[in-house]
Amino acid sequence: MSSYHLDHLGYLETEAIHVMREVAAEFERPVMLFSGGKDSICLLRLAEKAFRPSDIPMPFLNIETGHEFPELLSFRDRRAKELGAKLIVRTVDDALKKGLATQAPGEISRNKLQTPALLGAIEEFQFDCAIGGARRDEEKARAKERFFSFRDSFGQWDPKNQRPEIWNLYNGRLNPGENMRVYPINNWTEMDVWEYIKREQLAVPTIYFSHERECFRRGGQWLPLPPSHTDASQPDPYAGARPKPNEPVKKLVVRVRTIADMISTGMIESRADSVDDIIGEVAAARVTERGSRADDKASEAAMEDRKKAGYF
Amino acid sequence: MPNTQHPIELLRFITCGSVDDGKSTLIGRLLYDSKNLMEDQLEALEKSADLTGGGQINLANLTDGLRAEREQGITIDVAYRFFATPKRKFIVADTPGHVQYTRNMVTGASTANLAIVLVDARQGVIEQTRRHTYISSLLGIPHLVVAVNKMDLVDWSEARFQEIRDEIESFLPRLGGFRDVKFIPLSALNGDNVVDASAHTPWYEGPTLLGHLETVHIASDWNLGTFRFPVQWVNRPNDPTDKTLHDFRGLSGQIASGIIRAGDPVVVLPIGLKTTIKEIRHYQDSMPTAFCPQSVTLCLAHDIDISRGDMIVGIENLPGRSSDLQARVCWMNQRALLPGKKFFLKHTTQTVQAVVTTLESRINMGTFESEPNPPALAMNDIGVIRLKTAKPLVFDGYSTNRLTGSFILIEQGSNATVAAGMLTAPTEEAKPEYTDFAI
């Protein structure tokens, strides 16, 4: 192979950097979604590569469901601080209080409620573009995504009428109220993400590595035992998400493969305690990454329906 | 298990052809037989087979990800799939067969190294076969595979295979552009010659489809010829605490073609000033050399006023510079293109206003002949047009440079992307005005 040849990670990296710089150049008020998860960790390194020695020319935004793994939040805050970036946090709780969102009766997961909270934040800060770490290989509705994904003034995705996206010429033009979602790592697979984390020696939250945790079995998955409810003056935020008497709690050696929040993330039993181990595990995996997420299991079109409504 | 020890190449390909030629089934088969399908994906397939398919697994359901697609049993938009073998990584764009979704095929084709055009062995070559082969050639995809599918339904007839091959080979010379063309007889449904060689084709001596995808030579697909660098973003740190950054002024972008070394002389266009590359930066590194398609930041020896949309080029083989342009376009909007209409034209990293002055010709897909002076270009038509831009473009012909020779047209008001354009080579080079600006 000639020395003027990029390997697959080099190709994916240059494609993503190009996309990020297009955002910085073409939008007035872009924002980058950063949860502290592995995909958005890669986004941050790509942003450093795209913009250094300048500052990353956009703030970070995270929408909390209120059920986050504490390890993830502290990692998120630390990383934003290290990079000197402004981190904006908005919560599903706020959206509920402001009446932007209403919980469906009987539903415990707040995954769907992230959508109105996200749209509320976009409105509040007048963001015209939000960069996210979604990938086409995650799910089949996402497999149809463009790099620049147009959303109308209701934040909706119209999959039957997407803008053609040709060469590397992205059309970022918007009318007032409309906005763009941009996915620089669209073409990355789960394996690419871990190989990039290894190559760039990126830190990740400890919950990706094997650890002991109390879990209980529900819906064919090992769910983490939520933190205990101490403040009796407040309603239990994990009501409904605690083990029932017929769901015995077991101490297991587990890790997360993909992170939603504590209610929707299945833990996988694993002894992988290094990035190399994880790469080995991903290579040998016989189920997809999203196989451990309750939010995607609802129906064959679960993701498509949420995306049409404005979900990431 | 993917090999992480040495660099692995990435091959991007599209599958195209008419509706029901079996494109989605072929991708399903490639993933299934190369062990790239996961248990939960199989489980979901089996579930939908029990519910709707009378127990028969439908491999097409793997890529048809939208509700409307599964309802109608067709592919509407490009679906991207990813798989790997120990030899290569692959990105597949499964593109729609319906004529009305040709624009989505163009989306998939514009970034592909290789096109697989499927032909139903029973139907033979039809207009969509010709159209998709034409578009693949028009967009400059270097490698073509004609997959003659459903060979089981013509009793694995070598004569039938040869007949289809002869017909396509008879019109290929009129298209040009492909570096290599491969014809493969297969059955996507049963898996013959997809991953595993078929026992039904003793008369066929070539590779299986996957064997070809793993070995076709792609190392020279990127353009390492003349240096072209459209400036994408001006990198000016605004950090009052760091003195070393006070004077930093970098030009960020992706190298569209060629190789650049620190110390190389370059010309900045359209202003036409000559200078040299002081430093090539990538994140924290200073690199002696960089090449297409790397994204880098260039620092120049002179402080020249440069902004997004300008182009830094090598001193030999200068690009053209003109506001009168000729281009082949693929029209992608329901409202037909009429001469006189104004658009935004996005070329490399700049957007300018442009007016379509003349429709010179329209390609007849049946004959590949040019029909002169069409009154309009309808959706999915391909034709040659002339444009006038509000500001001159610095450009190359698409046949020599895919990235500096291409543009899109954006409709004003709706902001819809309505055309993909490929520029005709310039008639004269951009003349730098001050050639002897100090080096």
Interface residues (C-beta under 8 A of the other chain):
Chain A: M1 S2 Y4 H5 L6 D7 H8 G10 Y11 L12 E13 T14 E15 I17 H18 R21 E22 A24 A25 E48 K49 A50 F51 R52 P53 S54 D55 R136 D137 E139 K140 A141 R142 A143 K144 R146 P159 K160 Q162 R163 P164 E165 I166 W167 N168 L169 N171 R173 L174 N175 N186 N187 T189 M191 E195 I279 A283 A284 A285 R286 V287 T288 G291 E300 A301 E304
Chain B: M1 P2 T4 P7 I8 E9 L10 M38 E39 D40 Q41 A44 S48 L62 T63 D64 G65 L66 R67 A68 R70 I76 D77 V78 A79 Y80 R81 F82 A84 K89 I91 R103 N104 V106 T107 S110 T111 A219 W222 L224 Q232 W233 N235 R236 P237 N238 D239 L245 F248 G250 S252 G253 Q254 I259 H282 Y283 Q284 F291 P293 Q294 S295 R308 M332 F344 K346 H347 T349 R402 L403 S406 F407 I408 I410 N415 A416 T417 A420
